[in-house]
């Protein structure tokens, strides 16, 4: 129900509004006088009395309206901001529970411990989210299946909770990156284009795609105008995504190399990061943060606003005025009585 531009939590309370007429039915004391000309006409007093009755009615109206629970409903507004729309793909395969590969050696640690790839990924993704207040984030978790855990949203609390939840438990043995990439692109379909759109893939392995998957990914990523970042958290020690000078062909047929080659062939902006330490992960996140600050239209949700306090303040002010008027009236009657008593004693 809408009234005075407000929605009402308890609209039935508005049926009490006829009670505002009560001040107009006050009991009058009738006095018998010899001649009515003895009673002077006082328009100022009549006006003051009328004003006080109106104020008393307004006090009752304000109390009733506040009981009805006026509020402004939640609404969405658009403003100009700087940032991007980001879909994060996080690999939850079993290998993500391992530690980093650094300088050709695998750090031995507890599986799923604080130095595991998934825990480190969670930490820096949370920092990345905190750095970008105007971004809209989506989240896809994948192993053998791709789960769109969170559609694109501005709600930072929900985003943080989703990232935290992604690091719980143990990973599965299967990985299907193609499904995750397709799912990420589909999250942008039907969405209003607001500005820069990026997909951040966090994975420690690669995969050779079928021709059908390659064609679908290429079409979707070009159609939705996406930028792809791959945070490759090394599994094979010593291997790089691009062939180094003098390197033999031992890494040529690895899934990671094939996936990297496919990403370069799509024809979209693509940048890989080879993550071998916490420092390199931090540097990769900083690079993405600096590159993806573009002007965009940000949709902001304004929360519900309770407006009962407005009516309570108005009612309180009016009641204060009426109370002061009563005190002044009592003081005036007392002074008049004292004057009459003094004059009577003088006779």
N, C-alpha and C positions, 0 to 999 in steps of 0.2 A: 504494500500500500504506500502511495506517495502523497505527501501533504507538506506544504511549505518547502518543497524541494528536498525533503528528507524521506528515507524509508523508516518504518516503525517496527521495532521488535515485538511490541505488545499492543497492537492496534485496538484491542478491545477496551483498553483503558481510556480511549478517546470518547467512549460513550458517557464518561463522567463529566464531560465539558459543560452540560447544562447547569452544573453546580456553581458555575461562575455567576449565576443570577442571584445567589443567596444574599450578597451585600445589599441588594435593592429591596429586600423584604424585611428590613430591620423594623423592630417594633417602635412606634412613635408614642410619646407621652402626650396626651391631650390635656390642655389646661383651659379652664374657664376664666375668661376675663370680662370686665365690664364693657369695654369698648375696644374693638380690634384696631382702632387707630393708635392705641397705646403701644402696639408692637410695630416697630419701625421695619421698613423693608431694607434688607442688607444684601445687595446682589453679590458682593465680594464673598460674604460668608456662604451664600448659596453655591457660588462657583467652587469654593474650597471644598464644601461638602460633596459636591458632585465629583470633583477630582479624586477625593479619597475613596469614593465608592468604585470609581473606575479602576483605581490602583488596586483595591482589594480584589476585584474581579480578575485583574491581570495576575495577581499573586496566585489565585486558585488555578487559573489557566496554565501558568508556568509549572506549577507542581504536578498537574495532571499530565501535561505534555512530557515532562521529564520521566514520569512513571511509564509512559508509553514507549520509552526507549528509542528516541530519534537517533539515526545514524546515516552516514554517507557510505554506500556500499563500495566494495573493492572495485577499482577500475584500472584500466591500462592506458597509459599515455606514451607518446613517442617523443623522443628528444634526440639531438645530435650528440654523438659520442665518438670515441676513438677506440678501435679494437678490431675484433674479428668474430666470426662464428666458427667454433672449433668442435670437431668430433674427435674424441680420443679413442683409439683402438688399443686395448691392452691384451697381450698374449698371456693366457693362463695355462700354458702347457707345463708339463712337469719340469722341463729344463729351466723354467723361470725361477724355480726354487733354489737353483745353484748359485754359487758366488761368481763374481766377475772373472773374466780372463784378462790378466794384466801382464804386459811385457812378456808374452809367450808362456806364462805359467798360470795355472789355475789356482786361485786362492782356496785353500781347503777350509771349509767352515761347516757349521751345522746346516743341514738342509732346511730351507725356509727361515734361516736366522736373519739377524739384523743386516748382514752383508749380502743377503740374497738379492737377485736382480729384481724380483717383484717388490720387495720392501723398499729398495732404493728408488725404484720407479715411482712408487706411491709417494715417497717423501718429496721428490722434486716436482711431481705433477701437482701436489698440493701447493707448493711454492709458486708454481707457474699460474695457478688459478688465482692465488692471492694478489699477484702482480697485475692482474687484468680485470679491473672492476666492471668494465663495460662489455666484456665478452659474453657471448651466449654459448654454453657448453652442452655437448651431448656425449654419451659414453657407451661404448660397445666393448663387451668382454667376450673373448673367443678362445676356444680350444678346437674341438672337432665341430662345434656349432658356434654360431655368432648370436649373442644375446644383446639386444639394444636395451640395456638396463635403464638408460635415462635419455629421453628425447631432449631436443634442444631447449634449454631453459636458462633464465638469468638468476635463478635461485641458488645462491652460493652455498647455503647450508646443505641443500640437497646434493649439490655437486660434490662437496667435500665428503659427505656421508657415503656416496656411491664409490668414490675413490678408495675410501677406507675399507669398505666392504669387499672391494675387488682383491684386496691383499689377504683376505682370510682363507683358511683352509689350504689344501694341497692341490696342485695342478693335475691335469689329465695327460695321458700319453699322446693324444692326437692333436693336430693343429690344422686348421683350415683358414688360411689367411684370405683366400678368395672370397669366401662368404662374408668375412668381416669387412672387407673393402667394399663389397656390393652393398652391405647393410648400411655402412657409413654414408655412401652416396645417396641411398634411398631416403635417408633421414632429411636430406635437403629438398627432396622432391615435393612440390606443392607449397613450399615455403616462400614467402615474399623475399626477394633479393634485397638485403640490407647493406651489404658491403663485402669485405674480404671473407672468403670461405676456405677453411683449411681442414685437412685430415692429418692427424698425428698418429702414426703407427709405432707402437712400442713392442718390439719383438726381438727374440734372440735367435731366430731361425728363418729360413726361407721355404719356398714351395714352388714347384713347377706347376703352372696353371694349364688347364685345358684350353683349347682354342675358343671354345664357347665362353669360358670365364674371361679370357683375355678380351674378347670382342665386347662383352657386356661392361667390363670395367672401363675400357677405353671410351665407350660411348657415354656412359654415365658421368665419368669425370670431366669429359669435355663439355657435355651438356650442362652440368651444374657449375662449371667454371671453378673447379677445385684446385687447390694447391696441396701437394702431398709432401709430408716430412716423414722420413723413416729413421727412428732412433733404434739402430741396430746394436743390441746388447750381445756382444760376442759370445758365441758358444765354442767355436773352433779357434783355438789359440794360434796366433800368428797369421791368420787369414785376414785379408782386407777385401773390401767389396770390389775395388778396381784393381786390375792386375798391375803389379809393380814391376819396374824395369829389372830384367834378369831373372824374373821368377819363372820356374818351370810350370808345367800345365797341371800340377797336382790339384789345384783348387778350381780348375776351369769348369768342371761339371757339377759343382756344389749347388744346392738349391738357392743359397743366399746370392751367389753370383748371378744365377739365372733370373731370380726375382729382381735384383738390382738392374739388370739389363732390360727387363720388361718395363720397369718403371720409367727408365730413360726413353723408352720408345713410344710411350703413350702420347706425348706431345702436350703435356701440361707442366706447369712449374713443379719441379721435384728437387728435393735436397735431402741427401742421406747424411746421417751422423753415425760414426762408428764409436760406440760407447764401450770403453774399456776400464773406466774408473768413475768414481763419484764426481771427480772434477770435470771429466769430459761430459758427463750427463748434465752437470750444472751449466757448462759452457754452451751445450746444445740448446738447452731451455732458454738461456739468455739470448742466443742468436735468433731463435724463433720469436721471442718476445720483441726484439728490436725491429725485426722485419715486418711484423704483422700489426702495425699501428696505423690504421687507415680510418678516415672519417666514415662513419656509418650511422644508420638510424637505429637507435636503441629503444626497445620497448620496455617500459618500466611499469611495474605493478604497484599501485598505491594501495596500502592496506585499508581495511574498513575503519572508519572514524566514528567514535561515539560522540554525539553532540548533546547529550542530556545536560552536560555541565553548563551549556549556554543558557538554558531555561532556568536552571537552578541559580545561576548568578543574577539573572534579571529579577527572579522572584525574591532573592535575598535582599537586593538593593531596595526594591519596593517595600518589602516588609520593614526594613530599617527606617525608611522614610515614614511609614505609618506608625511605627513604634515611637519615633521622635515626636510626631504630631500628637500622639496620645499623652506623652509626657508633658509637652508644652501646654496642652489643654488642661491637664490636671494642675499644672503650675499656675496657669491663668485663673482658674476657678479659685484656687487657694488664695492668690493675691487679691482677687476681687472680694472674697469673703473677709479677708483681714481688713481691707479698706472700709467695707460696710460696717464691720464691727467697731472700728476706730471712730468712724463718723457718728455712729449711734451713741457711743460713749461720750462724745463731745456735747451732745444735747443734754 
